[in-house]
Amino acid sequence: AVIASAASAAEIRAVLAAAHAPAPALDWQTLQLEHPAAAAAGPRARISSAA
């Protein structure tokens, strides 16, 4: 299901076109924000005392 708020017919057409478009082939390794080991270390490992 798609729930969208549109202000014009053009926006509705754009939402419907995007819903019917094929999913992009994303390279999730490239998009990864941080190394998995850093995330597994816990939130305290990311606290810096640079002040």
mmCIF file as Biopython writes it, N, C-alpha, C and O atoms, coordinates in Angstrom:
data_model
#
loop_
_atom_site.group_PDB
_atom_site.id
_atom_site.type_symbol
_atom_site.label_atom_id
_atom_site.label_alt_id
_atom_site.label_comp_id
_atom_site.label_asym_id
_atom_site.label_entity_id
_atom_site.label_seq_id
_atom_site.pdbx_PDB_ins_code
_atom_site.Cartn_x
_atom_site.Cartn_y
_atom_site.Cartn_z
_atom_site.occupancy
_atom_site.B_iso_or_equiv
_atom_site.auth_seq_id
_atom_site.auth_asym_id
_atom_site.pdbx_PDB_model_num
ATOM 1   N N  . ALA A ? 1  ? 0.839  -1.181 0.000   1.0 0.0 1  A 1 
ATOM 2   C CA . ALA A ? 1  ? 0.000  0.000  0.000   1.0 0.0 1  A 1 
ATOM 3   C C  . ALA A ? 1  ? 0.877  1.235  0.000   1.0 0.0 1  A 1 
ATOM 4   O O  . ALA A ? 1  ? 1.953  1.259  0.596   1.0 0.0 1  A 1 
ATOM 5   N N  . VAL A ? 2  ? 0.401  2.239  -0.669  1.0 0.0 2  A 1 
ATOM 6   C CA . VAL A ? 2  ? 1.107  3.518  -0.728  1.0 0.0 2  A 1 
ATOM 7   C C  . VAL A ? 2  ? 0.190  4.573  -0.146  1.0 0.0 2  A 1 
ATOM 8   O O  . VAL A ? 2  ? -0.957 4.717  -0.569  1.0 0.0 2  A 1 
ATOM 9   N N  . ILE A ? 3  ? 0.694  5.305  0.819   1.0 0.0 3  A 1 
ATOM 10  C CA . ILE A ? 3  ? -0.055 6.412  1.396   1.0 0.0 3  A 1 
ATOM 11  C C  . ILE A ? 3  ? 0.722  7.671  1.059   1.0 0.0 3  A 1 
ATOM 12  O O  . ILE A ? 3  ? 1.884  7.814  1.438   1.0 0.0 3  A 1 
ATOM 13  N N  . ALA A ? 4  ? 0.076  8.583  0.343   1.0 0.0 4  A 1 
ATOM 14  C CA . ALA A ? 4  ? 0.766  9.799  -0.075  1.0 0.0 4  A 1 
ATOM 15  C C  . ALA A ? 4  ? -0.193 10.974 -0.017  1.0 0.0 4  A 1 
ATOM 16  O O  . ALA A ? 4  ? -1.405 10.821 -0.173  1.0 0.0 4  A 1 
ATOM 17  N N  . SER A ? 5  ? 0.369  12.133 0.207   1.0 0.0 5  A 1 
ATOM 18  C CA . SER A ? 5  ? -0.391 13.366 0.158   1.0 0.0 5  A 1 
ATOM 19  C C  . SER A ? 5  ? 0.098  14.132 -1.062  1.0 0.0 5  A 1 
ATOM 20  O O  . SER A ? 5  ? 1.298  14.368 -1.206  1.0 0.0 5  A 1 
ATOM 21  N N  . ALA A ? 6  ? -0.805 14.515 -1.927  1.0 0.0 6  A 1 
ATOM 22  C CA . ALA A ? 6  ? -0.423 15.215 -3.146  1.0 0.0 6  A 1 
ATOM 23  C C  . ALA A ? 6  ? -1.230 16.497 -3.274  1.0 0.0 6  A 1 
ATOM 24  O O  . ALA A ? 6  ? -2.415 16.536 -2.946  1.0 0.0 6  A 1 
ATOM 25  N N  . ALA A ? 7  ? -0.576 17.534 -3.751  1.0 0.0 7  A 1 
ATOM 26  C CA . ALA A ? 7  ? -1.233 18.823 -3.911  1.0 0.0 7  A 1 
ATOM 27  C C  . ALA A ? 7  ? -1.731 19.040 -5.335  1.0 0.0 7  A 1 
ATOM 28  O O  . ALA A ? 7  ? -2.464 19.995 -5.595  1.0 0.0 7  A 1 
ATOM 29  N N  . SER A ? 8  ? -1.340 18.164 -6.260  1.0 0.0 8  A 1 
ATOM 30  C CA . SER A ? 8  ? -1.768 18.346 -7.649  1.0 0.0 8  A 1 
ATOM 31  C C  . SER A ? 8  ? -1.881 16.998 -8.342  1.0 0.0 8  A 1 
ATOM 32  O O  . SER A ? 8  ? -1.403 15.980 -7.844  1.0 0.0 8  A 1 
ATOM 33  N N  . ALA A ? 9  ? -2.519 17.017 -9.490  1.0 0.0 9  A 1 
ATOM 34  C CA . ALA A ? 9  ? -2.643 15.796 -10.289 1.0 0.0 9  A 1 
ATOM 35  C C  . ALA A ? 9  ? -1.273 15.322 -10.756 1.0 0.0 9  A 1 
ATOM 36  O O  . ALA A ? 9  ? -1.039 14.119 -10.870 1.0 0.0 9  A 1 
ATOM 37  N N  . ALA A ? 10 ? -0.375 16.249 -11.024 1.0 0.0 10 A 1 
ATOM 38  C CA . ALA A ? 10 ? 0.977  15.878 -11.459 1.0 0.0 10 A 1 
ATOM 39  C C  . ALA A ? 10 ? 1.711  15.113 -10.362 1.0 0.0 10 A 1 
ATOM 40  O O  . ALA A ? 10 ? 2.433  14.159 -10.653 1.0 0.0 10 A 1 
ATOM 41  N N  . GLU A ? 11 ? 1.538  15.515 -9.117  1.0 0.0 11 A 1 
ATOM 42  C CA . GLU A ? 11 ? 2.173  14.803 -8.006  1.0 0.0 11 A 1 
ATOM 43  C C  . GLU A ? 11 ? 1.593  13.401 -7.865  1.0 0.0 11 A 1 
ATOM 44  O O  . GLU A ? 11 ? 2.331  12.455 -7.587  1.0 0.0 11 A 1 
ATOM 45  N N  . ILE A ? 12 ? 0.294  13.253 -8.050  1.0 0.0 12 A 1 
ATOM 46  C CA . ILE A ? 12 ? -0.327 11.924 -7.981  1.0 0.0 12 A 1 
ATOM 47  C C  . ILE A ? 12 ? 0.219  11.036 -9.088  1.0 0.0 12 A 1 
ATOM 48  O O  . ILE A ? 12 ? 0.526  9.867  -8.851  1.0 0.0 12 A 1 
ATOM 49  N N  . ARG A ? 13 ? 0.345  11.582 -10.307 1.0 0.0 13 A 1 
ATOM 50  C CA . ARG A ? 13 ? 0.909  10.804 -11.418 1.0 0.0 13 A 1 
ATOM 51  C C  . ARG A ? 13 ? 2.344  10.398 -11.122 1.0 0.0 13 A 1 
ATOM 52  O O  . ARG A ? 13 ? 2.746  9.280  -11.447 1.0 0.0 13 A 1 
ATOM 53  N N  . ALA A ? 14 ? 3.129  11.288 -10.508 1.0 0.0 14 A 1 
ATOM 54  C CA . ALA A ? 14 ? 4.518  10.965 -10.178 1.0 0.0 14 A 1 
ATOM 55  C C  . ALA A ? 14 ? 4.595  9.852  -9.137  1.0 0.0 14 A 1 
ATOM 56  O O  . ALA A ? 14 ? 5.442  8.965  -9.246  1.0 0.0 14 A 1 
ATOM 57  N N  . VAL A ? 15 ? 3.725  9.887  -8.135  1.0 0.0 15 A 1 
ATOM 58  C CA . VAL A ? 15 ? 3.703  8.839  -7.108  1.0 0.0 15 A 1 
ATOM 59  C C  . VAL A ? 15 ? 3.317  7.503  -7.727  1.0 0.0 15 A 1 
ATOM 60  O O  . VAL A ? 15 ? 3.929  6.479  -7.423  1.0 0.0 15 A 1 
ATOM 61  N N  . LEU A ? 16 ? 2.312  7.503  -8.588  1.0 0.0 16 A 1 
ATOM 62  C CA . LEU A ? 16 ? 1.889  6.259  -9.234  1.0 0.0 16 A 1 
ATOM 63  C C  . LEU A ? 16 ? 2.971  5.717  -10.163 1.0 0.0 16 A 1 
ATOM 64  O O  . LEU A ? 16 ? 3.184  4.506  -10.221 1.0 0.0 16 A 1 
ATOM 65  N N  . ALA A ? 17 ? 3.652  6.595  -10.886 1.0 0.0 17 A 1 
ATOM 66  C CA . ALA A ? 17 ? 4.735  6.150  -11.768 1.0 0.0 17 A 1 
ATOM 67  C C  . ALA A ? 17 ? 5.873  5.544  -10.956 1.0 0.0 17 A 1 
ATOM 68  O O  . ALA A ? 17 ? 6.442  4.525  -11.348 1.0 0.0 17 A 1 
ATOM 69  N N  . ALA A ? 18 ? 6.208  6.164  -9.829  1.0 0.0 18 A 1 
ATOM 70  C CA . ALA A ? 18 ? 7.282  5.634  -8.984  1.0 0.0 18 A 1 
ATOM 71  C C  . ALA A ? 18 ? 6.892  4.294  -8.374  1.0 0.0 18 A 1 
ATOM 72  O O  . ALA A ? 18 ? 7.739  3.416  -8.213  1.0 0.0 18 A 1 
ATOM 73  N N  . ALA A ? 19 ? 5.624  4.131  -8.037  1.0 0.0 19 A 1 
ATOM 74  C CA . ALA A ? 19 ? 5.172  2.869  -7.446  1.0 0.0 19 A 1 
ATOM 75  C C  . ALA A ? 19 ? 5.242  1.724  -8.450  1.0 0.0 19 A 1 
ATOM 76  O O  . ALA A ? 19 ? 5.445  0.572  -8.066  1.0 0.0 19 A 1 
ATOM 77  N N  . HIS A ? 20 ? 5.077  2.034  -9.723  1.0 0.0 20 A 1 
ATOM 78  C CA . HIS A ? 20 ? 5.102  0.992  -10.753 1.0 0.0 20 A 1 
ATOM 79  C C  . HIS A ? 20 ? 6.484  0.805  -11.370 1.0 0.0 20 A 1 
ATOM 80  O O  . HIS A ? 20 ? 6.683  -0.128 -12.147 1.0 0.0 20 A 1 
ATOM 81  N N  . ALA A ? 21 ? 7.429  1.657  -11.047 1.0 0.0 21 A 1 
ATOM 82  C CA . ALA A ? 21 ? 8.779  1.564  -11.612 1.0 0.0 21 A 1 
ATOM 83  C C  . ALA A ? 21 ? 9.534  0.413  -10.952 1.0 0.0 21 A 1 
ATOM 84  O O  . ALA A ? 21 ? 9.276  0.085  -9.794  1.0 0.0 21 A 1 
ATOM 85  N N  . PRO A ? 22 ? 10.470 -0.203 -11.684 1.0 0.0 22 A 1 
ATOM 86  C CA . PRO A ? 22 ? 11.271 -1.266 -11.062 1.0 0.0 22 A 1 
ATOM 87  C C  . PRO A ? 22 ? 12.160 -0.695 -9.954  1.0 0.0 22 A 1 
ATOM 88  O O  . PRO A ? 22 ? 12.594 0.456  -10.019 1.0 0.0 22 A 1 
ATOM 89  N N  . ALA A ? 23 ? 12.416 -1.505 -8.958  1.0 0.0 23 A 1 
ATOM 90  C CA . ALA A ? 23 ? 13.271 -1.072 -7.845  1.0 0.0 23 A 1 
ATOM 91  C C  . ALA A ? 23 ? 14.703 -0.882 -8.344  1.0 0.0 23 A 1 
ATOM 92  O O  . ALA A ? 23 ? 15.178 -1.667 -9.165  1.0 0.0 23 A 1 
ATOM 93  N N  . PRO A ? 24 ? 15.392 0.144  -7.861  1.0 0.0 24 A 1 
ATOM 94  C CA . PRO A ? 24 ? 16.773 0.354  -8.291  1.0 0.0 24 A 1 
ATOM 95  C C  . PRO A ? 24 ? 17.695 -0.718 -7.719  1.0 0.0 24 A 1 
ATOM 96  O O  . PRO A ? 24 ? 17.458 -1.247 -6.632  1.0 0.0 24 A 1 
ATOM 97  N N  . ALA A ? 25 ? 18.738 -1.026 -8.464  1.0 0.0 25 A 1 
ATOM 98  C CA . ALA A ? 25 ? 19.741 -1.992 -7.999  1.0 0.0 25 A 1 
ATOM 99  C C  . ALA A ? 25 ? 20.788 -1.211 -7.202  1.0 0.0 25 A 1 
ATOM 100 O O  . ALA A ? 25 ? 21.736 -0.669 -7.769  1.0 0.0 25 A 1 
ATOM 101 N N  . LEU A ? 26 ? 20.606 -1.162 -5.896  1.0 0.0 26 A 1 
ATOM 102 C CA . LEU A ? 26 ? 21.510 -0.397 -5.035  1.0 0.0 26 A 1 
ATOM 103 C C  . LEU A ? 26 ? 22.649 -1.272 -4.537  1.0 0.0 26 A 1 
ATOM 104 O O  . LEU A ? 26 ? 22.460 -2.452 -4.242  1.0 0.0 26 A 1 
ATOM 105 N N  . ASP A ? 27 ? 23.826 -0.683 -4.446  1.0 0.0 27 A 1 
ATOM 106 C CA . ASP A ? 27 ? 24.992 -1.364 -3.882  1.0 0.0 27 A 1 
ATOM 107 C C  . ASP A ? 27 ? 25.040 -1.004 -2.397  1.0 0.0 27 A 1 
ATOM 108 O O  . ASP A ? 27 ? 25.598 0.026  -2.018  1.0 0.0 27 A 1 
ATOM 109 N N  . TRP A ? 28 ? 24.453 -1.856 -1.567  1.0 0.0 28 A 1 
ATOM 110 C CA . TRP A ? 28 ? 24.322 -1.543 -0.147  1.0 0.0 28 A 1 
ATOM 111 C C  . TRP A ? 28 ? 25.666 -1.471 0.554   1.0 0.0 28 A 1 
ATOM 112 O O  . TRP A ? 28 ? 25.788 -0.754 1.548   1.0 0.0 28 A 1 
ATOM 113 N N  . GLN A ? 29 ? 26.679 -2.181 0.081   1.0 0.0 29 A 1 
ATOM 114 C CA . GLN A ? 29 ? 28.013 -2.102 0.694   1.0 0.0 29 A 1 
ATOM 115 C C  . GLN A ? 29 ? 28.584 -0.697 0.529   1.0 0.0 29 A 1 
ATOM 116 O O  . GLN A ? 29 ? 29.205 -0.169 1.452   1.0 0.0 29 A 1 
ATOM 117 N N  . THR A ? 30 ? 28.382 -0.090 -0.633  1.0 0.0 30 A 1 
ATOM 118 C CA . THR A ? 30 ? 28.887 1.256  -0.883  1.0 0.0 30 A 1 
ATOM 119 C C  . THR A ? 30 ? 28.124 2.290  -0.064  1.0 0.0 30 A 1 
ATOM 120 O O  . THR A ? 30 ? 28.703 3.288  0.364   1.0 0.0 30 A 1 
ATOM 121 N N  . LEU A ? 31 ? 26.838 2.063  0.158   1.0 0.0 31 A 1 
ATOM 122 C CA . LEU A ? 31 ? 26.009 3.014  0.887   1.0 0.0 31 A 1 
ATOM 123 C C  . LEU A ? 31 ? 26.130 2.888  2.405   1.0 0.0 31 A 1 
ATOM 124 O O  . LEU A ? 31 ? 25.568 3.699  3.140   1.0 0.0 31 A 1 
ATOM 125 N N  . GLN A ? 32 ? 26.851 1.887  2.873   1.0 0.0 32 A 1 
ATOM 126 C CA . GLN A ? 32 ? 26.976 1.655  4.312   1.0 0.0 32 A 1 
ATOM 127 C C  . GLN A ? 32 ? 27.648 2.856  4.977   1.0 0.0 32 A 1 
ATOM 128 O O  . GLN A ? 32 ? 28.684 3.326  4.506   1.0 0.0 32 A 1 
ATOM 129 N N  . LEU A ? 33 ? 27.068 3.351  6.062   1.0 0.0 33 A 1 
ATOM 130 C CA . LEU A ? 33 ? 27.565 4.551  6.718   1.0 0.0 33 A 1 
ATOM 131 C C  . LEU A ? 33 ? 28.725 4.293  7.667   1.0 0.0 33 A 1 
ATOM 132 O O  . LEU A ? 33 ? 29.607 5.141  7.806   1.0 0.0 33 A 1 
ATOM 133 N N  . GLU A ? 34 ? 28.740 3.166  8.304   1.0 0.0 34 A 1 
ATOM 134 C CA . GLU A ? 34 ? 29.825 2.891  9.243   1.0 0.0 34 A 1 
ATOM 135 C C  . GLU A ? 34 ? 30.174 1.413  9.191   1.0 0.0 34 A 1 
ATOM 136 O O  . GLU A ? 34 ? 29.379 0.588  8.740   1.0 0.0 34 A 1 
ATOM 137 N N  . HIS A ? 35 ? 31.338 1.101  9.645   1.0 0.0 35 A 1 
ATOM 138 C CA . HIS A ? 35 ? 31.799 -0.280 9.646   1.0 0.0 35 A 1 
ATOM 139 C C  . HIS A ? 35 ? 30.959 -1.081 10.637  1.0 0.0 35 A 1 
ATOM 140 O O  . HIS A ? 35 ? 30.660 -0.577 11.719  1.0 0.0 35 A 1 
ATOM 141 N N  . PRO A ? 36 ? 30.568 -2.316 10.304  1.0 0.0 36 A 1 
ATOM 142 C CA . PRO A ? 36 ? 29.733 -3.113 11.220  1.0 0.0 36 A 1 
ATOM 143 C C  . PRO A ? 36 ? 30.354 -3.300 12.604  1.0 0.0 36 A 1 
ATOM 144 O O  . PRO A ? 36 ? 29.626 -3.359 13.595  1.0 0.0 36 A 1 
ATOM 145 N N  . ALA A ? 37 ? 31.677 -3.395 12.694  1.0 0.0 37 A 1 
ATOM 146 C CA . ALA A ? 37 ? 32.319 -3.574 13.999  1.0 0.0 37 A 1 
ATOM 147 C C  . ALA A ? 37 ? 32.112 -2.343 14.876  1.0 0.0 37 A 1 
ATOM 148 O O  . ALA A ? 37 ? 31.962 -2.469 16.091  1.0 0.0 37 A 1 
ATOM 149 N N  . ALA A ? 38 ? 32.101 -1.160 14.277  1.0 0.0 38 A 1 
ATOM 150 C CA . ALA A ? 38 ? 31.875 0.062  15.048  1.0 0.0 38 A 1 
ATOM 151 C C  . ALA A ? 38 ? 30.454 0.093  15.602  1.0 0.0 38 A 1 
ATOM 152 O O  . ALA A ? 38 ? 30.236 0.552  16.723  1.0 0.0 38 A 1 
ATOM 153 N N  . ALA A ? 39 ? 29.504 -0.382 14.840  1.0 0.0 39 A 1 
ATOM 154 C CA . ALA A ? 39 ? 28.120 -0.414 15.310  1.0 0.0 39 A 1 
ATOM 155 C C  . ALA A ? 39 ? 27.942 -1.470 16.394  1.0 0.0 39 A 1 
ATOM 156 O O  . ALA A ? 39 ? 27.161 -1.277 17.325  1.0 0.0 39 A 1 
ATOM 157 N N  . ALA A ? 40 ? 28.657 -2.578 16.281  1.0 0.0 40 A 1 
ATOM 158 C CA . ALA A ? 40 ? 28.542 -3.661 17.254  1.0 0.0 40 A 1 
ATOM 159 C C  . ALA A ? 40 ? 29.211 -3.306 18.577  1.0 0.0 40 A 1 
ATOM 160 O O  . ALA A ? 40 ? 28.897 -3.907 19.604  1.0 0.0 40 A 1 
ATOM 161 N N  . ALA A ? 41 ? 30.128 -2.340 18.567  1.0 0.0 41 A 1 
ATOM 162 C CA . ALA A ? 41 ? 30.849 -1.965 19.781  1.0 0.0 41 A 1 
ATOM 163 C C  . ALA A ? 41 ? 29.943 -1.256 20.784  1.0 0.0 41 A 1 
ATOM 164 O O  . ALA A ? 41 ? 30.270 -1.177 21.968  1.0 0.0 41 A 1 
ATOM 165 N N  . GLY A ? 42 ? 28.823 -0.747 20.322  1.0 0.0 42 A 1 
ATOM 166 C CA . GLY A ? 42 ? 27.888 -0.094 21.225  1.0 0.0 42 A 1 
ATOM 167 C C  . GLY A ? 42 ? 27.986 1.413  21.155  1.0 0.0 42 A 1 
ATOM 168 O O  . GLY A ? 42 ? 28.936 1.951  20.585  1.0 0.0 42 A 1 
ATOM 169 N N  . PRO A ? 43 ? 27.010 2.101  21.731  1.0 0.0 43 A 1 
ATOM 170 C CA . PRO A ? 43 ? 26.967 3.561  21.619  1.0 0.0 43 A 1 
ATOM 171 C C  . PRO A ? 43 ? 28.082 4.267  22.380  1.0 0.0 43 A 1 
ATOM 172 O O  . PRO A ? 43 ? 28.508 5.347  21.969  1.0 0.0 43 A 1 
ATOM 173 N N  . ARG A ? 44 ? 28.565 3.692  23.473  1.0 0.0 44 A 1 
ATOM 174 C CA . ARG A ? 44 ? 29.617 4.353  24.249  1.0 0.0 44 A 1 
ATOM 175 C C  . ARG A ? 44 ? 30.945 4.388  23.506  1.0 0.0 44 A 1 
ATOM 176 O O  . ARG A ? 44 ? 31.763 5.274  23.752  1.0 0.0 44 A 1 
ATOM 177 N N  . ALA A ? 45 ? 31.174 3.442  22.603  1.0 0.0 45 A 1 
ATOM 178 C CA . ALA A ? 45 ? 32.430 3.409  21.861  1.0 0.0 45 A 1 
ATOM 179 C C  . ALA A ? 45 ? 32.542 4.582  20.899  1.0 0.0 45 A 1 
ATOM 180 O O  . ALA A ? 45 ? 33.646 4.928  20.477  1.0 0.0 45 A 1 
ATOM 181 N N  . ARG A ? 46 ? 31.415 5.203  20.543  1.0 0.0 46 A 1 
ATOM 182 C CA . ARG A ? 46 ? 31.427 6.305  19.587  1.0 0.0 46 A 1 
ATOM 183 C C  . ARG A ? 46 ? 31.500 7.668  20.258  1.0 0.0 46 A 1 
ATOM 184 O O  . ARG A ? 46 ? 31.524 8.682  19.560  1.0 0.0 46 A 1 
ATOM 185 N N  . ILE A ? 47 ? 31.537 7.732  21.576  1.0 0.0 47 A 1 
ATOM 186 C CA . ILE A ? 47 ? 31.596 9.009  22.281  1.0 0.0 47 A 1 
ATOM 187 C C  . ILE A ? 47 ? 33.030 9.511  22.255  1.0 0.0 47 A 1 
ATOM 188 O O  . ILE A ? 47 ? 33.963 8.792  22.612  1.0 0.0 47 A 1 
ATOM 189 N N  . SER A ? 48 ? 33.186 10.753 21.829  1.0 0.0 48 A 1 
ATOM 190 C CA . SER A ? 48 ? 34.513 11.355 21.740  1.0 0.0 48 A 1 
ATOM 191 C C  . SER A ? 48 ? 34.669 12.385 22.848  1.0 0.0 48 A 1 
ATOM 192 O O  . SER A ? 48 ? 33.717 13.090 23.184  1.0 0.0 48 A 1 
ATOM 193 N N  . SER A ? 49 ? 35.862 12.473 23.413  1.0 0.0 49 A 1 
ATOM 194 C CA . SER A ? 49 ? 36.146 13.494 24.424  1.0 0.0 49 A 1 
ATOM 195 C C  . SER A ? 49 ? 37.149 14.488 23.855  1.0 0.0 49 A 1 
ATOM 196 O O  . SER A ? 49 ? 38.138 14.821 24.508  1.0 0.0 49 A 1 
ATOM 197 N N  . ALA A ? 50 ? 36.897 14.959 22.645  1.0 0.0 50 A 1 
ATOM 198 C CA . ALA A ? 50 ? 37.810 15.871 21.967  1.0 0.0 50 A 1 
ATOM 199 C C  . ALA A ? 50 ? 37.798 17.264 22.585  1.0 0.0 50 A 1 
ATOM 200 O O  . ALA A ? 50 ? 38.674 18.072 22.277  1.0 0.0 50 A 1 
ATOM 201 N N  . ALA A ? 51 ? 36.839 17.565 23.438  1.0 0.0 51 A 1 
ATOM 202 C CA . ALA A ? 51 ? 36.765 18.892 24.049  1.0 0.0 51 A 1 
ATOM 203 C C  . ALA A ? 51 ? 37.885 19.015 25.019  1.0 0.0 51 A 1 
ATOM 204 O O  . ALA A ? 51 ? 38.033 20.053 25.664  1.0 0.0 51 A 1 
#
